[in-house]
Amino acid sequence: MTHKSAEDDFALRWTKSSHSSNDGPDCVEVAAIPGSILVRDSKNPQGPRLSFAPGTWTSFLSHTTEH
């Protein structure tokens, strides 16, 4: 699911992934809204965003930190 609203940019606190770099092509940012975690490409902040349920996001993170 995608979530996009120009008003959200002013209210959201986007956090860049610690695995992203300023000179690399893979930069991801996340922000939390009630009931969802939003994910976007930091190099395209006005582009599409993915929306995940908090439980789904937590499950994803647990799998990524296992390696």
PyMOL Python script that loads the backbone (N, CA, C, O; Angstrom):
from pymol import cmd

cmd.read_pdbstr("""\
ATOM      1  N   MET A   1       0.848  -1.171   0.000  1.00  0.00           N
ATOM      2  CA  MET A   1       0.000   0.000   0.000  1.00  0.00           C
ATOM      3  C   MET A   1       0.894   1.235   0.000  1.00  0.00           C
ATOM      4  O   MET A   1       1.927   1.260   0.669  1.00  0.00           O
ATOM      5  N   THR A   2       0.501   2.240  -0.739  1.00  0.00           N
ATOM      6  CA  THR A   2       1.255   3.483  -0.737  1.00  0.00           C
ATOM      7  C   THR A   2       0.470   4.554  -0.006  1.00  0.00           C
ATOM      8  O   THR A   2      -0.759   4.515   0.047  1.00  0.00           O
ATOM      9  N   HIS A   3       1.179   5.494   0.546  1.00  0.00           N
ATOM     10  CA  HIS A   3       0.569   6.585   1.299  1.00  0.00           C
ATOM     11  C   HIS A   3       1.272   7.855   0.879  1.00  0.00           C
ATOM     12  O   HIS A   3       2.498   7.937   0.943  1.00  0.00           O
ATOM     13  N   LYS A   4       0.510   8.850   0.449  1.00  0.00           N
ATOM     14  CA  LYS A   4       1.143  10.084  -0.029  1.00  0.00           C
ATOM     15  C   LYS A   4       0.250  11.266   0.278  1.00  0.00           C
ATOM     16  O   LYS A   4      -0.931  11.275  -0.070  1.00  0.00           O
ATOM     17  N   SER A   5       0.810  12.243   0.920  1.00  0.00           N
ATOM     18  CA  SER A   5       0.115  13.495   1.173  1.00  0.00           C
ATOM     19  C   SER A   5       1.150  14.584   1.394  1.00  0.00           C
ATOM     20  O   SER A   5       2.072  14.406   2.191  1.00  0.00           O
ATOM     21  N   ALA A   6       1.018  15.689   0.713  1.00  0.00           N
ATOM     22  CA  ALA A   6       1.982  16.780   0.851  1.00  0.00           C
ATOM     23  C   ALA A   6       2.008  17.309   2.276  1.00  0.00           C
ATOM     24  O   ALA A   6       3.063  17.717   2.762  1.00  0.00           O
ATOM     25  N   GLU A   7       0.871  17.309   2.950  1.00  0.00           N
ATOM     26  CA  GLU A   7       0.812  17.800   4.320  1.00  0.00           C
ATOM     27  C   GLU A   7       1.635  16.939   5.268  1.00  0.00           C
ATOM     28  O   GLU A   7       2.160  17.436   6.264  1.00  0.00           O
ATOM     29  N   ASP A   8       1.748  15.657   4.962  1.00  0.00           N
ATOM     30  CA  ASP A   8       2.486  14.734   5.828  1.00  0.00           C
ATOM     31  C   ASP A   8       3.953  15.120   5.963  1.00  0.00           C
ATOM     32  O   ASP A   8       4.548  14.907   7.020  1.00  0.00           O
ATOM     33  N   ASP A   9       4.547  15.682   4.919  1.00  0.00           N
ATOM     34  CA  ASP A   9       5.966  16.019   4.957  1.00  0.00           C
ATOM     35  C   ASP A   9       6.296  16.974   6.095  1.00  0.00           C
ATOM     36  O   ASP A   9       7.395  16.918   6.646  1.00  0.00           O
ATOM     37  N   PHE A  10       5.373  17.841   6.449  1.00  0.00           N
ATOM     38  CA  PHE A  10       5.619  18.814   7.507  1.00  0.00           C
ATOM     39  C   PHE A  10       5.467  18.196   8.888  1.00  0.00           C
ATOM     40  O   PHE A  10       6.114  18.643   9.835  1.00  0.00           O
ATOM     41  N   ALA A  11       4.632  17.183   9.020  1.00  0.00           N
ATOM     42  CA  ALA A  11       4.353  16.587  10.315  1.00  0.00           C
ATOM     43  C   ALA A  11       5.201  15.350  10.597  1.00  0.00           C
ATOM     44  O   ALA A  11       5.351  14.959  11.754  1.00  0.00           O
ATOM     45  N   LEU A  12       5.747  14.740   9.572  1.00  0.00           N
ATOM     46  CA  LEU A  12       6.474  13.489   9.754  1.00  0.00           C
ATOM     47  C   LEU A  12       7.927  13.723  10.135  1.00  0.00           C
ATOM     48  O   LEU A  12       8.558  14.687   9.703  1.00  0.00           O
ATOM     49  N   ARG A  13       8.430  12.830  10.940  1.00  0.00           N
ATOM     50  CA  ARG A  13       9.851  12.840  11.296  1.00  0.00           C
ATOM     51  C   ARG A  13      10.494  11.650  10.590  1.00  0.00           C
ATOM     52  O   ARG A  13      10.408  10.514  11.058  1.00  0.00           O
ATOM     53  N   TRP A  14      11.136  11.927   9.462  1.00  0.00           N
ATOM     54  CA  TRP A  14      11.782  10.883   8.678  1.00  0.00           C
ATOM     55  C   TRP A  14      13.156  10.586   9.256  1.00  0.00           C
ATOM     56  O   TRP A  14      13.907  11.496   9.605  1.00  0.00           O
ATOM     57  N   THR A  15      13.472   9.305   9.351  1.00  0.00           N
ATOM     58  CA  THR A  15      14.761   8.849   9.864  1.00  0.00           C
ATOM     59  C   THR A  15      15.440   8.025   8.784  1.00  0.00           C
ATOM     60  O   THR A  15      14.856   7.086   8.243  1.00  0.00           O
ATOM     61  N   LYS A  16      16.676   8.387   8.475  1.00  0.00           N
ATOM     62  CA  LYS A  16      17.436   7.677   7.450  1.00  0.00           C
ATOM     63  C   LYS A  16      18.041   6.411   8.037  1.00  0.00           C
ATOM     64  O   LYS A  16      18.519   6.406   9.171  1.00  0.00           O
ATOM     65  N   SER A  17      18.015   5.363   7.269  1.00  0.00           N
ATOM     66  CA  SER A  17      18.594   4.096   7.694  1.00  0.00           C
ATOM     67  C   SER A  17      20.074   4.259   7.998  1.00  0.00           C
ATOM     68  O   SER A  17      20.783   4.973   7.289  1.00  0.00           O
ATOM     69  N   SER A  18      20.539   3.602   9.044  1.00  0.00           N
ATOM     70  CA  SER A  18      21.963   3.644   9.380  1.00  0.00           C
ATOM     71  C   SER A  18      22.804   2.904   8.336  1.00  0.00           C
ATOM     72  O   SER A  18      24.025   3.058   8.305  1.00  0.00           O
ATOM     73  N   HIS A  19      22.165   2.110   7.489  1.00  0.00           N
ATOM     74  CA  HIS A  19      22.879   1.394   6.429  1.00  0.00           C
ATOM     75  C   HIS A  19      22.927   2.198   5.134  1.00  0.00           C
ATOM     76  O   HIS A  19      23.538   1.760   4.159  1.00  0.00           O
ATOM     77  N   SER A  20      22.294   3.360   5.113  1.00  0.00           N
ATOM     78  CA  SER A  20      22.314   4.217   3.930  1.00  0.00           C
ATOM     79  C   SER A  20      23.522   5.135   3.995  1.00  0.00           C
ATOM     80  O   SER A  20      24.027   5.456   5.071  1.00  0.00           O
ATOM     81  N   SER A  21      23.969   5.546   2.827  1.00  0.00           N
ATOM     82  CA  SER A  21      25.063   6.512   2.772  1.00  0.00           C
ATOM     83  C   SER A  21      24.644   7.667   1.877  1.00  0.00           C
ATOM     84  O   SER A  21      23.724   7.526   1.071  1.00  0.00           O
ATOM     85  N   ASN A  22      25.297   8.783   2.010  1.00  0.00           N
ATOM     86  CA  ASN A  22      24.954   9.943   1.195  1.00  0.00           C
ATOM     87  C   ASN A  22      25.378   9.792  -0.257  1.00  0.00           C
ATOM     88  O   ASN A  22      24.818  10.451  -1.134  1.00  0.00           O
ATOM     89  N   ASP A  23      26.353   8.938  -0.523  1.00  0.00           N
ATOM     90  CA  ASP A  23      26.841   8.799  -1.889  1.00  0.00           C
ATOM     91  C   ASP A  23      26.458   7.469  -2.533  1.00  0.00           C
ATOM     92  O   ASP A  23      26.883   7.187  -3.654  1.00  0.00           O
ATOM     93  N   GLY A  24      25.673   6.658  -1.857  1.00  0.00           N
ATOM     94  CA  GLY A  24      25.251   5.380  -2.406  1.00  0.00           C
ATOM     95  C   GLY A  24      23.856   5.436  -2.995  1.00  0.00           C
ATOM     96  O   GLY A  24      23.095   6.358  -2.700  1.00  0.00           O
ATOM     97  N   PRO A  25      23.511   4.465  -3.822  1.00  0.00           N
ATOM     98  CA  PRO A  25      22.197   4.474  -4.463  1.00  0.00           C
ATOM     99  C   PRO A  25      21.073   3.936  -3.568  1.00  0.00           C
ATOM    100  O   PRO A  25      19.898   4.096  -3.901  1.00  0.00           O
ATOM    101  N   ASP A  26      21.406   3.313  -2.458  1.00  0.00           N
ATOM    102  CA  ASP A  26      20.401   2.659  -1.625  1.00  0.00           C
ATOM    103  C   ASP A  26      20.172   3.430  -0.337  1.00  0.00           C
ATOM    104  O   ASP A  26      20.811   3.153   0.678  1.00  0.00           O
ATOM    105  N   CYS A  27      19.269   4.392  -0.372  1.00  0.00           N
ATOM    106  CA  CYS A  27      18.988   5.208   0.798  1.00  0.00           C
ATOM    107  C   CYS A  27      17.510   5.090   1.144  1.00  0.00           C
ATOM    108  O   CYS A  27      16.640   5.406   0.332  1.00  0.00           O
ATOM    109  N   VAL A  28      17.248   4.638   2.336  1.00  0.00           N
ATOM    110  CA  VAL A  28      15.871   4.422   2.783  1.00  0.00           C
ATOM    111  C   VAL A  28      15.617   5.254   4.024  1.00  0.00           C
ATOM    112  O   VAL A  28      16.476   5.361   4.899  1.00  0.00           O
ATOM    113  N   GLU A  29      14.425   5.847   4.097  1.00  0.00           N
ATOM    114  CA  GLU A  29      13.994   6.585   5.275  1.00  0.00           C
ATOM    115  C   GLU A  29      12.664   6.018   5.745  1.00  0.00           C
ATOM    116  O   GLU A  29      11.861   5.536   4.946  1.00  0.00           O
ATOM    117  N   VAL A  30      12.443   6.083   7.048  1.00  0.00           N
ATOM    118  CA  VAL A  30      11.183   5.612   7.625  1.00  0.00           C
ATOM    119  C   VAL A  30      10.586   6.705   8.510  1.00  0.00           C
ATOM    120  O   VAL A  30      11.301   7.547   9.054  1.00  0.00           O
ATOM    121  N   ALA A  31       9.279   6.674   8.637  1.00  0.00           N
ATOM    122  CA  ALA A  31       8.550   7.582   9.522  1.00  0.00           C
ATOM    123  C   ALA A  31       7.342   6.823  10.067  1.00  0.00           C
ATOM    124  O   ALA A  31       6.792   5.944   9.404  1.00  0.00           O
ATOM    125  N   ALA A  32       6.947   7.177  11.274  1.00  0.00           N
ATOM    126  CA  ALA A  32       5.793   6.518  11.898  1.00  0.00           C
ATOM    127  C   ALA A  32       4.597   7.467  11.920  1.00  0.00           C
ATOM    128  O   ALA A  32       4.725   8.651  12.231  1.00  0.00           O
ATOM    129  N   ILE A  33       3.443   6.920  11.584  1.00  0.00           N
ATOM    130  CA  ILE A  33       2.171   7.607  11.760  1.00  0.00           C
ATOM    131  C   ILE A  33       1.294   6.648  12.553  1.00  0.00           C
ATOM    132  O   ILE A  33       1.610   5.460  12.616  1.00  0.00           O
ATOM    133  N   PRO A  34       0.231   7.102  13.147  1.00  0.00           N
ATOM    134  CA  PRO A  34      -0.614   6.182  13.911  1.00  0.00           C
ATOM    135  C   PRO A  34      -1.080   5.002  13.047  1.00  0.00           C
ATOM    136  O   PRO A  34      -1.762   5.182  12.038  1.00  0.00           O
ATOM    137  N   GLY A  35      -0.703   3.816  13.461  1.00  0.00           N
ATOM    138  CA  GLY A  35      -1.123   2.596  12.784  1.00  0.00           C
ATOM    139  C   GLY A  35      -0.293   2.168  11.596  1.00  0.00           C
ATOM    140  O   GLY A  35      -0.601   1.144  10.987  1.00  0.00           O
ATOM    141  N   SER A  36       0.751   2.907  11.233  1.00  0.00           N
ATOM    142  CA  SER A  36       1.555   2.557  10.059  1.00  0.00           C
ATOM    143  C   SER A  36       2.993   3.027  10.201  1.00  0.00           C
ATOM    144  O   SER A  36       3.299   3.982  10.915  1.00  0.00           O
ATOM    145  N   ILE A  37       3.861   2.316   9.492  1.00  0.00           N
ATOM    146  CA  ILE A  37       5.244   2.733   9.316  1.00  0.00           C
ATOM    147  C   ILE A  37       5.407   3.030   7.828  1.00  0.00           C
ATOM    148  O   ILE A  37       5.107   2.184   6.986  1.00  0.00           O
ATOM    149  N   LEU A  38       5.879   4.224   7.507  1.00  0.00           N
ATOM    150  CA  LEU A  38       6.066   4.627   6.117  1.00  0.00           C
ATOM    151  C   LEU A  38       7.528   4.478   5.734  1.00  0.00           C
ATOM    152  O   LEU A  38       8.417   4.721   6.550  1.00  0.00           O
ATOM    153  N   VAL A  39       7.775   4.083   4.502  1.00  0.00           N
ATOM    154  CA  VAL A  39       9.128   3.901   3.985  1.00  0.00           C
ATOM    155  C   VAL A  39       9.210   4.621   2.643  1.00  0.00           C
ATOM    156  O   VAL A  39       8.313   4.504   1.808  1.00  0.00           O
ATOM    157  N   ARG A  40      10.301   5.369   2.445  1.00  0.00           N
ATOM    158  CA  ARG A  40      10.492   6.064   1.172  1.00  0.00           C
ATOM    159  C   ARG A  40      11.958   6.039   0.772  1.00  0.00           C
ATOM    160  O   ARG A  40      12.834   5.743   1.584  1.00  0.00           O
ATOM    161  N   ASP A  41      12.206   6.349  -0.477  1.00  0.00           N
ATOM    162  CA  ASP A  41      13.551   6.500  -1.015  1.00  0.00           C
ATOM    163  C   ASP A  41      14.005   7.917  -0.685  1.00  0.00           C
ATOM    164  O   ASP A  41      13.375   8.879  -1.125  1.00  0.00           O
ATOM    165  N   SER A  42      15.075   8.064   0.075  1.00  0.00           N
ATOM    166  CA  SER A  42      15.513   9.389   0.495  1.00  0.00           C
ATOM    167  C   SER A  42      15.974  10.255  -0.679  1.00  0.00           C
ATOM    168  O   SER A  42      15.989  11.481  -0.571  1.00  0.00           O
ATOM    169  N   LYS A  43      16.343   9.639  -1.781  1.00  0.00           N
ATOM    170  CA  LYS A  43      16.763  10.409  -2.944  1.00  0.00           C
ATOM    171  C   LYS A  43      15.563  10.886  -3.765  1.00  0.00           C
ATOM    172  O   LYS A  43      15.721  11.668  -4.703  1.00  0.00           O
ATOM    173  N   ASN A  44      14.367  10.416  -3.414  1.00  0.00           N
ATOM    174  CA  ASN A  44      13.139  10.815  -4.094  1.00  0.00           C
ATOM    175  C   ASN A  44      12.057  11.054  -3.041  1.00  0.00           C
ATOM    176  O   ASN A  44      11.063  10.328  -3.010  1.00  0.00           O
ATOM    177  N   PRO A  45      12.234  12.063  -2.176  1.00  0.00           N
ATOM    178  CA  PRO A  45      11.316  12.245  -1.053  1.00  0.00           C
ATOM    179  C   PRO A  45       9.876  12.571  -1.452  1.00  0.00           C
ATOM    180  O   PRO A  45       8.959  12.355  -0.659  1.00  0.00           O
ATOM    181  N   GLN A  46       9.664  13.075  -2.642  1.00  0.00           N
ATOM    182  CA  GLN A  46       8.300  13.363  -3.092  1.00  0.00           C
ATOM    183  C   GLN A  46       7.675  12.172  -3.823  1.00  0.00           C
ATOM    184  O   GLN A  46       6.519  12.232  -4.244  1.00  0.00           O
ATOM    185  N   GLY A  47       8.435  11.106  -3.968  1.00  0.00           N
ATOM    186  CA  GLY A  47       7.960   9.930  -4.686  1.00  0.00           C
ATOM    187  C   GLY A  47       7.049   9.065  -3.833  1.00  0.00           C
ATOM    188  O   GLY A  47       6.626   9.472  -2.751  1.00  0.00           O
ATOM    189  N   PRO A  48       6.749   7.869  -4.323  1.00  0.00           N
ATOM    190  CA  PRO A  48       5.836   6.972  -3.615  1.00  0.00           C
ATOM    191  C   PRO A  48       6.421   6.498  -2.284  1.00  0.00           C
ATOM    192  O   PRO A  48       7.635   6.477  -2.081  1.00  0.00           O
ATOM    193  N   ARG A  49       5.526   6.128  -1.406  1.00  0.00           N
ATOM    194  CA  ARG A  49       5.902   5.602  -0.089  1.00  0.00           C
ATOM    195  C   ARG A  49       5.188   4.286   0.133  1.00  0.00           C
ATOM    196  O   ARG A  49       4.055   4.091  -0.307  1.00  0.00           O
ATOM    197  N   LEU A  50       5.855   3.404   0.811  1.00  0.00           N
ATOM    198  CA  LEU A  50       5.219   2.152   1.223  1.00  0.00           C
ATOM    199  C   LEU A  50       4.702   2.326   2.636  1.00  0.00           C
ATOM    200  O   LEU A  50       5.287   3.057   3.435  1.00  0.00           O
ATOM    201  N   SER A  51       3.609   1.655   2.943  1.00  0.00           N
ATOM    202  CA  SER A  51       3.013   1.725   4.270  1.00  0.00           C
ATOM    203  C   SER A  51       2.901   0.307   4.823  1.00  0.00           C
ATOM    204  O   SER A  51       2.371  -0.584   4.159  1.00  0.00           O
ATOM    205  N   PHE A  52       3.398   0.103   6.032  1.00  0.00           N
ATOM    206  CA  PHE A  52       3.376  -1.211   6.665  1.00  0.00           C
ATOM    207  C   PHE A  52       2.673  -1.130   8.008  1.00  0.00           C
ATOM    208  O   PHE A  52       2.803  -0.138   8.726  1.00  0.00           O
ATOM    209  N   ALA A  53       1.937  -2.160   8.343  1.00  0.00           N
ATOM    210  CA  ALA A  53       1.370  -2.269   9.688  1.00  0.00           C
ATOM    211  C   ALA A  53       2.527  -2.445  10.664  1.00  0.00           C
ATOM    212  O   ALA A  53       3.526  -3.073  10.314  1.00  0.00           O
ATOM    213  N   PRO A  54       2.421  -1.906  11.880  1.00  0.00           N
ATOM    214  CA  PRO A  54       3.535  -2.012  12.833  1.00  0.00           C
ATOM    215  C   PRO A  54       4.016  -3.447  13.063  1.00  0.00           C
ATOM    216  O   PRO A  54       5.222  -3.676  13.152  1.00  0.00           O
ATOM    217  N   GLY A  55       3.118  -4.401  13.161  1.00  0.00           N
ATOM    218  CA  GLY A  55       3.524  -5.790  13.365  1.00  0.00           C
ATOM    219  C   GLY A  55       4.299  -6.354  12.189  1.00  0.00           C
ATOM    220  O   GLY A  55       5.258  -7.104  12.372  1.00  0.00           O
ATOM    221  N   THR A  56       3.891  -5.998  10.997  1.00  0.00           N
ATOM    222  CA  THR A  56       4.594  -6.428   9.785  1.00  0.00           C
ATOM    223  C   THR A  56       5.990  -5.826   9.746  1.00  0.00           C
ATOM    224  O   THR A  56       6.955  -6.509   9.402  1.00  0.00           O
ATOM    225  N   TRP A  57       6.099  -4.555  10.095  1.00  0.00           N
ATOM    226  CA  TRP A  57       7.402  -3.880  10.115  1.00  0.00           C
ATOM    227  C   TRP A  57       8.324  -4.517  11.150  1.00  0.00           C
ATOM    228  O   TRP A  57       9.503  -4.741  10.875  1.00  0.00           O
ATOM    229  N   THR A  58       7.801  -4.808  12.331  1.00  0.00           N
ATOM    230  CA  THR A  58       8.593  -5.443  13.384  1.00  0.00           C
ATOM    231  C   THR A  58       9.092  -6.813  12.936  1.00  0.00           C
ATOM    232  O   THR A  58      10.242  -7.173  13.184  1.00  0.00           O
ATOM    233  N   SER A  59       8.230  -7.565  12.283  1.00  0.00           N
ATOM    234  CA  SER A  59       8.628  -8.876  11.768  1.00  0.00           C
ATOM    235  C   SER A  59       9.726  -8.744  10.720  1.00  0.00           C
ATOM    236  O   SER A  59      10.692  -9.507  10.732  1.00  0.00           O
ATOM    237  N   PHE A  60       9.581  -7.787   9.821  1.00  0.00           N
ATOM    238  CA  PHE A  60      10.601  -7.531   8.808  1.00  0.00           C
ATOM    239  C   PHE A  60      11.944  -7.198   9.454  1.00  0.00           C
ATOM    240  O   PHE A  60      12.979  -7.747   9.079  1.00  0.00           O
ATOM    241  N   LEU A  61      11.910  -6.293  10.426  1.00  0.00           N
ATOM    242  CA  LEU A  61      13.158  -5.899  11.103  1.00  0.00           C
ATOM    243  C   LEU A  61      13.798  -7.080  11.812  1.00  0.00           C
ATOM    244  O   LEU A  61      15.022  -7.211  11.791  1.00  0.00           O
ATOM    245  N   SER A  62      13.012  -7.937  12.435  1.00  0.00           N
ATOM    246  CA  SER A  62      13.605  -9.081  13.136  1.00  0.00           C
ATOM    247  C   SER A  62      14.308 -10.010  12.155  1.00  0.00           C
ATOM    248  O   SER A  62      15.323 -10.613  12.502  1.00  0.00           O
ATOM    249  N   HIS A  63      13.791 -10.136  10.941  1.00  0.00           N
ATOM    250  CA  HIS A  63      14.443 -10.974   9.925  1.00  0.00           C
ATOM    251  C   HIS A  63      15.708 -10.325   9.388  1.00  0.00           C
ATOM    252  O   HIS A  63      16.677 -11.023   9.089  1.00  0.00           O
ATOM    253  N   THR A  64      15.718  -9.021   9.260  1.00  0.00           N
ATOM    254  CA  THR A  64      16.891  -8.363   8.699  1.00  0.00           C
ATOM    255  C   THR A  64      18.043  -8.296   9.695  1.00  0.00           C
ATOM    256  O   THR A  64      19.203  -8.235   9.288  1.00  0.00           O
ATOM    257  N   THR A  65      17.746  -8.306  10.983  1.00  0.00           N
ATOM    258  CA  THR A  65      18.811  -8.222  11.983  1.00  0.00           C
ATOM    259  C   THR A  65      19.371  -9.584  12.350  1.00  0.00           C
ATOM    260  O   THR A  65      20.356  -9.661  13.084  1.00  0.00           O
ATOM    261  N   GLU A  66      18.768 -10.666  11.856  1.00  0.00           N
ATOM    262  CA  GLU A  66      19.259 -12.015  12.148  1.00  0.00           C
ATOM    263  C   GLU A  66      20.542 -12.327  11.393  1.00  0.00           C
ATOM    264  O   GLU A  66      21.297 -13.209  11.802  1.00  0.00           O
ATOM    265  N   HIS A  67      20.801 -11.625  10.307  1.00  0.00           N
ATOM    266  CA  HIS A  67      21.954 -11.961   9.471  1.00  0.00           C
ATOM    267  C   HIS A  67      23.139 -11.159   9.820  1.00  0.00           C
ATOM    268  O   HIS A  67      24.195 -11.320   9.209  1.00  0.00           O
TER     269      HIS A  67
END
""", "prot")
cmd.dss("prot")
cmd.show_as("cartoon", "prot")
cmd.util.cbc("prot")
cmd.orient("prot")
